[in-house]
Amino acid sequence: MHSCLQQLYGVVAVSILVGSLFFALFGGFLGQDQFRFYLPGFFELYPCLSSLLSLIKLDFVINPVCCGSRRGGNDDFCPGGSIYPNPKESSLFLSLGSHVDVYFPPRKRSRIRAPFVFSEERSEKKKVSIEVLPDECLFEIFRRLPGGQEKSACACVSKRWLTLLSNIRRDEFSNRSSKPEAEIIEKAEVASEAGDLDVEDNGYLSRSLEGKKATDIRLAAMAVGTANRGGLGKLFIRGSKSSRGVTSVGLGAIARGCPSLKVLSLWNLSSVRDDGLFEIASGCHQLERLDLCQCPAITDKALIAVAKNCPSLTDLTIESCSSIGNEGLQAIGQCCPNLKSISIKDCPLVGDQGIASLLSSASYSLVKVKLQRLNITDVSLAVIGHYGKAVTDLILTGLSNVGERGFWVMGGGHGLQKLKSLTITSCGGVTDLGLEAVGKGCPNLKQVCLRKCSFLSDHGLISFAKAAVSLESLQLEECHRITQFGFFGSLLNCGAKLKAVSLVSCLGMKDLNLAVPLLAPCKSLISLSIRNCPGFGDASLAVLGKLCPQLQHVDLSGLQGITDAGVLPLVESSETGLAKVNLSGCVNVTDKVVSTMTDLHGWTLEMLNLDGCRQISDASLVSIANNCLLLSDLDVSKCAVTDFGISSLAQASHLNLQILSVSGCPLISDKSLNALRKMGQTLLGLNLQNCNAISSCTIDILVEQLWRCDILS
């Protein structure tokens, strides 16, 4: 009898313990806040409960003396009878005494080892799984994981576990990893989702997600997998129209797992809202660069949060964000004292108020300013001219509401003393008066690029050249009011520092015989590029040859009207030796130009492009093979060269070509195999596209043997 009572007390203790755990786990759901259970406290008491269980050793085998015998016909397991008058109801319970009844489902009677252990048939139907635990329990378990390897292993179990792990901040883990730094730098275990990580020279982990790979699950995997390595330092996300794109949930995982994030770029993410950037702002205080492009759901509130929580921000790019306006820019200017670069494009809510507040607040730190297609007026340019004391690079594009007065005031503000590079595109306010004022107000201006300035004339260009005394590079593109008078006048009136001039698609050029004084030639000019200007002809080239005797780089691509009569004087006048020459598309140039060029400048020539010069033949290749010592890049695509010319190049032992293009040469055949194979010892790139006389078998041999060379066929 004493043994039966001892077993009875053990069963009661187990019942109370299990019942308490059941109430603890599910009481909160049944009674809401009245029975809320504090999980951390329960897990802290867990060792004590385990000790209690270890002290109670039960056999759970019910003695016939204690439980009675079925032979007597008594349906009760213990003497004293059932308290339920209905036999069907009493069959659902195991009576352990006159006051204790334990529920037990109806089944065939068998030898009972424990009232809480179901039969084998029942246990097969309902298997115990850790997945039945609520998220609160798993959260407490996960935050006690000892190291990164264990966290990554758990993250690979299921998306639910991965999501829970990604919701734990680094400071919420109770057990910090004590492994040495050398051991921490391991590959992330969640490789199936996170992919390969790029480690840059500065030690930051960098990751880029594009298209369908840009999902919240991958971001969560990256956050968990890199958390033990300090988290990501740079993250670039370029979304798509996929329904499973990145949302604020994924950014929240990054914010919790990567507090050392310094660079974040978000492109084409329509599902990301303000709460996503709220998470980034609250968790990534070291953020230095933020790019937002085509994120229409992000508003000024998110930008204000970033400004207040990320004081180290130095680079901000906003493009096609229709909900960002002046308030966000004002906060950035006031709260980010280290801001150095700002780029704003296609944001219709951004106006003069935002730009003026930003420029005036960051007057001594802002170095690069890029404003494209904004609804700003002359006021913004006046603020730039007055407060841009540290600006060195300024790009203005598509400012349709800015007039001549804006550029005139910007130049007269005398605040752009450090400006070195200026690019203006499609701005109707660029007139002769405005450009001259900019030249006078920016004494250190070195590089100027003017595109689609339809109101700029020869007079304004010459006046600007006189005022910009430090000018080193001048590029004019689609400025159709500029003629030969303005072009040559700017060369004659520029300072002694001008090194490069580029003229692209200027339809106002007409080939005229000009009497240009040569008293002060432009000896500083070493690079000349005149491309796709149909009116530029032989007479203008001859004048350029006399005016610029120090040319080293010449690009005349697309000038179909020039002939040997114009190119030869330019080639012969170079005193220092030509290094790079591009004559692609000059259909009237012949072998005579190449022969003269290689004879005079073969010892300096490094790159020669003759693409589309249909009158170039094997004679030019023979001259190149005999005279060029430093040539490394040769393009004779669509020329009249044959196998003989290729063989001549191969026989020149002093020639070390690295890039060779013979695309579209129908006279080159399989006979050039040995020559190409010989040149393959130095070739790194070979273009054989549209060479119809070369068989696929020859291509396969070259690909196999020239393993160092990239072959296009």
C-alpha positions in Angstrom: 0.0 0.0 0.0 2.9 2.4 0.8 4.4 1.7 -2.7 1.1 2.5 -4.4 0.9 5.8 -2.5 4.4 6.8 -3.5 3.6 6.1 -7.2 0.4 8.1 -6.8 2.2 11.1 -5.4 4.7 11.0 -8.3 1.9 11.0 -10.9 0.2 13.9 -9.2 3.5 15.9 -9.3 3.9 15.3 -13.0 0.3 16.2 -13.6 0.7 19.5 -11.8 4.0 20.3 -13.7 2.6 19.5 -17.1 -0.6 21.3 -16.4 1.3 24.4 -15.3 3.3 24.3 -18.5 0.2 23.9 -20.6 -1.4 26.9 -18.8 1.7 28.9 -19.2 1.9 28.4 -22.9 -1.7 28.7 -23.8 -3.3 30.6 -21.0 -2.4 33.8 -22.5 -4.3 32.9 -25.6 -7.4 31.8 -23.6 -7.5 34.6 -21.1 -5.8 37.3 -23.1 -4.0 39.8 -20.9 -5.3 38.4 -17.6 -3.2 35.3 -18.0 -0.2 36.7 -19.9 2.9 34.5 -19.4 6.4 35.9 -19.1 8.5 33.6 -21.2 12.0 34.9 -20.1 11.1 34.2 -16.5 9.9 30.7 -17.3 13.2 29.8 -19.1 15.2 31.2 -16.2 13.3 28.8 -13.9 13.7 25.9 -16.4 16.9 24.4 -14.7 15.0 24.3 -11.4 12.1 22.4 -13.0 14.5 20.0 -14.6 16.1 19.3 -11.2 12.6 18.6 -9.8 11.9 16.1 -12.5 15.2 14.4 -11.9 14.4 13.9 -8.2 11.0 12.2 -8.9 11.8 8.7 -10.2 8.6 6.9 -11.2 8.1 3.4 -12.4 4.7 4.1 -13.8 3.9 0.4 -13.7 0.6 0.0 -11.8 0.7 -2.9 -9.3 -2.3 -5.2 -9.4 -2.5 -4.9 -5.7 -2.9 -1.1 -6.0 -5.0 -1.0 -9.1 -7.2 -4.0 -8.8 -7.8 -6.9 -11.1 -10.0 -7.2 -14.1 -10.8 -10.7 -13.2 -13.2 -9.5 -10.5 -15.2 -7.6 -13.1 -14.4 -4.2 -11.5 -14.0 -1.5 -14.2 -12.2 0.8 -11.8 -8.4 0.9 -11.8 -8.3 1.8 -8.1 -10.6 0.8 -5.3 -13.2 3.4 -4.3 -15.2 3.4 -7.5 -15.8 6.0 -10.0 -17.4 9.3 -9.2 -19.2 9.3 -12.6 -22.5 7.4 -12.6 -22.5 6.9 -16.4 -20.1 4.1 -17.3 -19.4 5.6 -20.8 -18.2 8.8 -19.1 -16.1 7.0 -16.6 -14.4 5.0 -19.4 -12.8 8.2 -20.6 -10.9 8.7 -17.4 -8.3 6.9 -15.4 -9.2 7.0 -11.8 -6.1 7.3 -9.6 -8.1 7.6 -6.4 -11.2 9.0 -4.9 -10.3 12.6 -5.8 -8.0 12.3 -8.9 -9.2 11.5 -12.4 -7.0 11.7 -15.5 -8.5 11.9 -19.0 -7.7 8.9 -21.2 -9.3 8.3 -24.7 -11.3 5.0 -25.2 -9.2 2.2 -26.5 -8.6 -1.5 -26.0 -7.3 -2.2 -22.5 -3.7 -3.1 -22.2 -0.9 -3.1 -19.7 -0.6 0.5 -18.6 2.8 2.1 -18.0 1.8 5.7 -17.5 -1.6 7.5 -17.7 0.0 10.3 -19.9 1.6 8.0 -22.5 -0.7 7.4 -25.4 -0.8 4.1 -27.1 1.5 3.4 -30.1 -1.4 3.7 -32.5 -2.2 7.2 -31.1 1.4 8.4 -31.1 1.8 7.6 -34.7 -1.1 9.8 -35.7 0.1 12.8 -33.6 3.9 13.3 -33.6 5.4 15.8 -31.3 7.2 18.7 -33.2 9.0 21.8 -32.1 6.9 23.6 -34.7 3.9 23.6 -32.3 5.8 26.1 -30.1 4.6 29.7 -30.5 6.9 32.3 -31.9 7.5 33.7 -28.4 9.1 30.5 -27.3 11.2 30.1 -30.4 12.3 33.7 -30.0 13.6 33.1 -26.5 15.4 29.9 -27.6 17.0 31.5 -30.7 18.3 34.5 -28.8 20.2 32.2 -26.5 22.1 30.5 -29.4 25.8 30.7 -28.7 27.4 31.6 -32.0 26.9 32.5 -35.7 27.3 28.9 -36.9 24.3 27.8 -34.8 22.2 30.7 -35.8 22.9 30.1 -39.5 22.1 26.4 -39.1 18.7 27.2 -37.5 18.0 29.8 -40.2 18.3 27.0 -42.8 15.5 24.9 -41.2 12.5 26.9 -42.5 11.4 30.3 -43.6 9.6 30.8 -40.2 12.8 30.2 -38.3 14.7 32.4 -40.7 12.2 35.2 -40.2 12.3 34.9 -36.4 16.1 35.0 -36.3 16.2 38.0 -38.6 13.9 39.9 -36.1 16.4 39.6 -33.3 18.7 42.5 -32.9 22.4 41.9 -32.2 22.1 43.4 -28.7 19.2 41.1 -27.9 21.3 37.9 -28.1 22.1 36.9 -24.5 25.1 34.8 -25.5 27.7 36.7 -27.5 30.2 34.8 -29.5 33.7 34.8 -27.9 35.5 33.4 -30.8 38.7 35.2 -32.0 38.4 37.6 -34.9 40.3 35.3 -37.3 37.7 32.6 -36.7 34.8 34.9 -37.1 35.7 35.7 -40.7 34.1 32.6 -42.1 31.6 32.1 -44.9 28.0 32.6 -44.1 26.2 29.3 -43.5 23.0 30.5 -45.2 24.6 30.2 -48.6 21.5 28.8 -50.2 19.7 32.1 -49.7 22.4 34.7 -49.2 24.7 33.7 -52.1 28.4 34.6 -52.3 29.6 37.8 -50.6 32.2 40.1 -51.9 34.8 41.4 -49.5 36.2 44.7 -50.7 39.7 46.1 -50.0 38.4 48.2 -47.1 37.1 45.1 -45.3 33.4 45.7 -45.8 31.1 43.0 -47.0 29.3 44.0 -50.2 26.2 42.4 -51.7 24.2 43.1 -54.8 20.7 41.7 -55.5 18.9 42.2 -58.9 15.6 41.2 -60.4 14.0 38.1 -59.0 16.8 37.5 -56.6 15.8 40.7 -54.7 13.4 39.3 -52.1 12.8 39.7 -48.4 13.8 36.1 -47.7 17.3 36.7 -49.3 17.7 39.8 -47.3 16.8 38.0 -44.1 19.3 35.2 -44.9 22.0 37.8 -45.6 21.3 39.6 -42.3 21.5 36.3 -40.3 24.4 34.8 -42.2 26.6 37.9 -42.0 25.7 39.0 -38.5 28.6 37.2 -36.9 31.0 38.9 -39.3 29.8 42.4 -38.4 27.0 42.5 -41.0 27.0 44.0 -44.5 28.9 47.2 -45.2 27.4 47.8 -48.6 24.1 46.6 -50.1 22.8 47.3 -53.6 19.2 46.2 -54.4 17.8 46.6 -57.9 14.2 45.4 -58.0 11.8 44.3 -60.7 8.1 44.0 -61.3 8.0 40.7 -59.5 5.3 40.3 -56.9 7.9 38.8 -54.5 10.0 41.9 -54.4 11.7 43.6 -51.5 9.5 45.3 -49.0 10.0 47.0 -45.7 10.2 43.6 -44.0 13.4 42.8 -45.7 14.9 46.2 -44.9 13.9 45.7 -41.3 15.9 42.4 -41.2 19.0 44.2 -42.7 18.6 47.0 -40.1 18.6 44.5 -37.2 21.4 42.3 -38.5 23.7 44.8 -40.1 24.1 47.8 -37.8 27.4 48.7 -39.5 25.8 49.2 -42.9 27.5 52.2 -44.6 26.1 52.1 -48.2 22.5 51.4 -49.2 21.2 51.6 -52.8 17.6 51.0 -53.6 16.5 51.0 -57.2 13.0 50.3 -58.6 11.4 49.2 -55.3 7.8 50.3 -55.4 6.9 48.1 -52.4 9.3 49.8 -50.0 7.6 52.3 -47.8 8.6 54.8 -45.1 8.7 52.1 -42.4 11.5 50.3 -44.2 13.7 53.4 -44.0 12.6 54.0 -40.5 14.1 50.6 -39.6 17.3 51.5 -41.5 17.5 54.9 -39.8 17.0 53.4 -36.3 19.4 50.5 -36.7 22.1 51.7 -39.1 23.5 54.9 -37.6 26.8 54.6 -39.5 25.1 55.0 -42.9 27.2 57.2 -45.2 25.7 56.8 -48.6 22.0 56.4 -49.6 20.7 56.0 -53.1 16.9 56.1 -53.7 15.8 55.6 -57.3 12.2 54.9 -58.4 10.9 54.4 -54.9 7.5 56.2 -55.2 6.2 55.1 -51.7 9.1 56.8 -49.8 8.2 60.3 -48.5 9.8 63.1 -46.7 9.1 61.4 -43.4 11.6 58.6 -44.2 14.2 61.2 -45.3 13.7 63.1 -42.1 14.3 60.0 -40.0 17.5 59.2 -41.9 18.7 62.8 -41.4 18.1 62.7 -37.6 19.6 59.2 -37.0 22.4 59.1 -39.5 24.6 62.1 -38.9 27.5 60.5 -40.8 25.7 60.7 -44.2 28.0 62.0 -46.8 26.4 61.0 -50.2 22.7 61.3 -51.1 21.1 60.4 -54.4 17.4 60.8 -55.1 16.0 59.9 -58.5 12.4 59.6 -59.7 11.0 59.6 -56.1 7.7 61.4 -56.6 6.8 61.7 -52.9 10.0 63.4 -51.7 10.0 67.1 -51.5 11.5 70.1 -49.8 11.0 69.0 -46.1 13.2 66.0 -46.5 16.0 68.1 -48.1 15.8 70.7 -45.4 16.2 68.0 -42.7 19.2 66.6 -44.6 20.9 70.0 -44.7 20.3 70.7 -41.1 21.2 67.3 -39.5 24.0 66.0 -41.8 27.0 68.2 -41.3 29.3 65.9 -43.3 27.2 65.9 -46.5 29.6 66.1 -49.4 27.6 65.0 -52.5 24.0 65.5 -53.5 22.2 64.3 -56.6 18.5 65.0 -57.3 16.8 64.0 -60.5 13.1 63.9 -61.6 11.6 64.8 -58.3 8.6 67.0 -59.1 8.0 68.1 -55.4 11.5 69.5 -55.0 11.6 73.2 -55.5 13.7 76.3 -54.7 12.9 76.1 -51.0 14.5 72.6 -50.6 17.5 73.4 -52.7 18.1 76.7 -51.1 17.8 75.3 -47.5 20.1 72.4 -48.4 22.8 74.5 -50.0 22.8 77.2 -47.4 23.0 74.6 -44.5 25.8 72.6 -46.1 27.7 75.5 -47.4 31.2 74.5 -46.2 30.9 70.7 -46.7 29.0 70.1 -50.0 31.5 69.3 -52.7 29.4 67.8 -55.6 26.0 69.0 -56.7 23.9 67.4 -59.4 20.5 68.8 -60.3 18.5 67.2 -63.2 15.1 68.0 -64.4 13.7 69.8 -61.4 11.1 72.5 -60.9 13.6 75.1 -59.7 14.1 78.7 -60.9 16.8 81.4 -60.9 16.6 81.5 -57.1 18.3 78.1 -56.7 21.2 79.1 -59.0 21.6 82.3 -57.1 21.9 80.3 -53.8 24.4 78.0 -55.4 26.5 81.0 -56.6 26.5 82.5 -53.1 26.7 79.5 -50.8 28.6 77.0 -52.9 31.9 77.8 -51.2 33.1 74.2 -51.2 31.6 73.0 -54.5 34.1 71.6 -56.9 31.8 69.7 -59.3 28.5 71.1 -60.6 26.1 69.3 -63.0 22.9 71.1 -64.2 20.6 69.3 -66.6 17.1 70.0 -68.0 16.4 73.1 -65.8 13.7 74.5 -68.1 12.6 77.2 -65.6 16.0 78.7 -65.2 16.7 81.7 -67.4 19.7 83.8 -68.4 19.4 85.8 -65.1 20.0 82.6 -63.1 23.3 81.8 -64.7 24.3 85.5 -64.6 23.6 85.7 -60.9 25.3 82.4 -60.2 28.5 83.6 -61.8 28.3 86.9 -60.2 27.8 85.5 -56.7 31.6 84.9 -56.3 30.9 81.8 -54.2 32.1 79.2 -56.6 35.7 80.0 -56.2 36.6 76.3 -55.9 34.6 75.1 -58.8 36.7 72.9 -61.1 34.2 71.0 -63.2 31.0 72.3 -64.8 28.5 70.3 -67.0 25.4 72.0 -68.4 22.9 70.1 -70.5 19.6 71.3 -72.1 19.4 74.5 -70.2 17.9 77.4 -72.2 19.3 79.9 -69.8 22.8 79.4 -71.1 23.3 82.4 -73.3 26.4 84.5 -74.2 25.9 86.8 -71.2 25.3 84.0 -68.7 28.2 81.9 -69.8 30.6 84.8 -69.7 29.5 85.6 -66.2 30.2 82.0 -65.1 33.7 82.2 -66.6 34.5 85.3 -64.7 33.1 84.2 -61.4 34.8 80.8 -61.4 38.6 81.5 -61.6 39.6 77.8 -61.0 37.3 76.3 -63.6 39.2 73.6 -65.5 36.7 71.3 -67.2 33.5 72.5 -69.0 31.0 70.5 -70.9 28.1 72.2 -72.7 25.4 70.0 -74.3 22.4 71.1 -76.3 22.8 74.8 -75.4 20.8 76.1 -78.3 21.2 79.8 -77.5 25.0 79.8 -77.2 26.7 81.5 -80.1 30.3 82.1 -81.3 30.5 85.4 -79.4 29.6 83.9 -76.1 32.1 81.0 -76.6 34.9 83.3 -77.3 34.1 85.6 -74.4 34.0 82.5 -72.1 37.4 81.3 -73.4 38.9 84.7 -72.6 37.4 84.8 -69.0 38.1 81.1 -68.0 41.9 81.5 -67.6 42.3 78.1 -65.9 40.4 76.1 -68.5 42.0 72.8 -69.4 39.2 70.9 -71.2 36.3 72.1 -73.3 33.6 69.9 -74.7 30.8 71.1 -77.0 28.0 68.7 -78.0 25.0 69.6 -80.2 25.6 73.3 -79.9 24.3 74.1 -83.4 24.9 77.9 -83.3 28.7 77.3 -82.9 30.6 77.7 -86.2 34.2 77.6 -87.3 34.6 81.3 -86.2 33.7 80.4 -82.6 35.6 77.2 -82.6 38.9 78.7 -83.8 38.3 81.9 -81.9 38.1 79.9 -78.6 41.4 78.1 -79.4 43.1 81.4 -80.1 41.8 83.2 -77.0 42.0 80.4 -74.4 44.6 80.4 -71.8 47.9 78.5 -72.0 46.5 75.6 -70.0 44.0 74.2 -72.5 44.8 70.6 -73.2 41.7 68.9 -74.7 39.0 70.1 -77.0 36.0 68.0 -78.1 33.4 68.9 -80.8 30.5 66.4 -81.2 27.5 66.6 -83.5 27.6 70.4 -84.0 25.7 70.9 -87.2 26.6 74.6 -87.5 30.1 73.8 -88.7 30.8 74.7 -92.3 34.1 74.1 -94.1 35.4 77.5 -94.9 38.8 78.8 -95.9 39.7 81.0 -93.0 42.7 83.3 -92.6 43.7 82.4 -89.1 46.6 84.3 -87.6 49.4 82.0 -86.3 51.1 84.5 -84.1 50.1 82.5 -81.0 49.4 78.9 -81.8 47.7 76.7 -79.2 50.8 74.7 -78.1 49.2 73.4 -75.0 46.5 71.4 -76.8 47.4 67.6 -76.9 44.0 66.1 -77.5 41.6 66.9 -80.3 38.2 65.2 -80.9 35.9 66.2 -83.7 33.2 63.6 -84.2 30.1 63.5 -86.4 30.3 67.1 -87.6 29.4 66.7 -91.3 30.5 70.3 -92.2 34.0 69.9 -90.9 36.2 69.3 -93.9 39.8 69.3 -95.3 40.2 73.1 -95.1 39.4 73.2 -91.4 41.7 70.2 -90.7 44.6 71.9 -92.5 44.2 75.0 -90.3 44.1 72.8 -87.1 47.3 71.2 -88.1 49.1 74.6 -88.2 47.3 75.9 -85.1 48.0 72.8 -82.8 51.5 71.4 -83.4 51.6 69.4 -80.1 48.7 67.0 -80.8 49.1 63.4 -79.5 45.5 62.2 -79.5 43.3 62.7 -82.6 39.7 61.5 -83.0 38.1 62.3 -86.3 35.5 59.5 -86.3 32.4 60.0 -88.5 33.9 62.8 -90.7 32.9 61.3 -94.0 33.8 64.5 -95.9 37.6 64.6 -95.1 40.2 63.1 -97.4 43.9 62.6 -97.5 44.3 66.3 -98.4 43.0 67.3 -94.9 44.4 64.5 -92.8 48.0 64.6 -94.1 48.7 68.2 -93.0 47.4 67.4 -89.5 49.5 64.2 -89.3 52.7 65.9 -90.6 52.4 69.0 -88.3 52.6 67.0 -85.0 55.9 67.6 -83.4 55.7 65.4 -80.4 54.4 62.2 -82.1 50.9 60.8 -82.4 49.9 58.2 -79.8 46.2 57.5 -80.4 44.4 58.0 -83.8 40.8 57.2 -84.5 39.7 57.6 -88.2 36.7 55.2 -88.0 34.1 56.1 -90.6 36.4 58.3 -92.7 35.6 56.4 -95.9 37.8 58.5 -98.2 41.1 58.0 -96.3 43.6 55.8 -98.2 46.8 53.9 -97.5 48.8 57.0 -98.1 47.6 58.5 -94.7 48.5 55.3 -92.9 51.9 55.0 -94.6 52.8 58.6 -93.7 51.5 58.2 -90.2 53.6 55.1 -89.5 56.7 56.6 -91.1 56.5 59.7 -89.0 55.0 58.4 -85.8 55.6 54.7 -85.8 57.8 55.0 -82.7 54.9 56.6 -80.6 51.7 55.2 -82.1 49.9 53.0 -79.6 46.3 52.8 -80.9 45.0 53.0 -84.5 41.3 52.7 -85.5 40.5 52.4 -89.2 37.1 50.8 -88.8 35.0 51.4 -92.0 37.8 52.9 -94.0 37.0 50.9 -97.1 40.1 52.1 -99.1 42.6 50.7 -96.5 44.3 47.6 -97.9 47.2 45.2 -97.2 49.6 48.1 -97.9 48.6 49.8 -94.7 49.2 46.5 -92.7 52.6 46.1 -94.3 53.5 49.7 -93.3 52.3 49.0 -89.7 54.3 45.8 -89.5 57.5 47.6 -90.7 57.3 50.8 -88.6 55.2 50.5 -85.5 57.0 49.4 -82.4 54.5 50.3 -79.6 51.2 49.6 -81.4 49.0 47.4 -79.1 45.4 48.2 -80.4 44.6 47.9 -84.1 41.1 47.9 -85.7 40.8 47.3 -89.5 37.2 46.2 -89.4 35.3 46.5 -92.8 38.6 47.2 -94.6 39.9 45.7 -97.8 42.6 43.6 -96.0 43.4 40.0 -96.9 45.3 37.0 -95.6 48.5 38.5 -96.9 48.1 41.5 -94.6 47.5 39.4 -91.6 50.5 37.3 -92.4 52.6 40.5 -92.6 51.5 41.4 -89.1 52.4 38.0 -87.8 55.9 38.1 -89.3 56.8 41.4 -87.5 58.7 40.1 -84.5 58.8 43.6 -82.9 55.0 44.0 -83.0 53.2 43.1 -79.8 49.5 43.5 -80.6 47.1 42.9 -77.7 43.8 43.9 -79.4 43.1 43.1 -83.1 39.8 43.5 -84.8 39.2 42.3 -88.4 35.4 42.2 -88.1 33.5 42.3 -91.4 36.6 41.6 -93.6 35.3 39.1 -96.2 38.8 38.5 -97.7 40.3 37.0 -94.6 39.9 33.2 -94.7 41.2 30.0 -93.0 44.6 30.6 -94.5 45.2 33.1 -91.7 45.0 30.4 -89.1 48.8 30.0 -88.6 49.3 33.8 -88.5 46.6 34.4 -86.0 47.9 31.5 -83.9 51.4 33.1 -83.9 50.0 36.5 -82.9 48.0 34.8 -80.2 51.1 34.7 -78.0 50.5 38.4 -77.2 46.8 38.9 -78.1 44.3 39.4 -75.4 41.3 40.2 -77.6 40.5 39.1 -81.2 37.3 40.1 -83.1 36.5 37.8 -86.0 32.8 38.6 -86.3 31.2 38.5 -89.8 34.3 37.1 -91.3 32.3 34.6 -93.5 35.4 33.1 -95.1 36.6 31.7 -91.8 35.1 28.4 -90.9 33.8 27.3 -87.6 36.5 24.6 -87.4 39.2 27.3 -87.5 37.4 29.3 -84.8 37.3 26.2 -82.6 41.0 25.7 -83.0 41.8 29.3 -82.1 39.5 29.2 -79.1 41.2 26.0 -77.9 44.8 27.1 -78.4 44.5 30.8 -77.7 43.2 30.3 -74.1 44.5 33.7 -73.0 42.6 35.6 -75.7 38.9 36.6 -75.7 37.6 35.7 -79.2 34.5 37.2 -80.7 33.1 35.2 -83.7 
